[in-house]
Amino acid sequence: MQWGSVSEFFAMGGYGLYVWVSFGVTALCMFGEVLAVWRRHAAAVAESRDVS
């Protein structure tokens, strides 16, 4: 597709709302997963220090 303006790009031929919400939800889930892994790692390190 070719877009003539920035507003046409964001509209994505009428599917812009679906596309941009999908990107946002995906980015939020990816950030949440990184945060969850980081917290689980910190908890595992803390637990291993307590056991030693």
N, C-alpha and C positions, 0 to 999 in steps of 0.2 A: 504494500500500500504506500501511497505517497500522500503526504499531508501538505496543504497549502499554508497552514498557520499552526501556531502552538495550540490554539483552542481546538482545532480539528484533531491534533495529535491526542490531546487529553480526552476528547469525545470518543475516539477510537471507532468511528463509524456507528455510533449509537450504543456501543458496548462498553464505553468508558467506565461507567459505574461498576459493572461487574469486574472488569479487568483490574481497576485500581483497588477496589476492596479486596479482591483476591490477593494481589501483591501485598497489601497491608497486613492481611491476616497471616499470610505465609511468613512475612518478616517478623511479625509478633510471635508466632510459634517458634521460629528459629531462635529468636532472642530468648524466649522462655526456656527452650531446651538447653541452650548454652548456660543460662543462669542455674538451671536445675542440676546440670552436670557439675558446675563449679561448686555448688553447695554440697552435693553428695561427696565430691572429692575432699572438700574441707572437712566434712564430718568424718570421713574415713581416715584422714590423716590425724585428726584429733583423737579418734578412737584408738588408732595404733599407738599413739604416744601415751595414752592412758594405760594400755595393756603392758607396755614395756617397763 
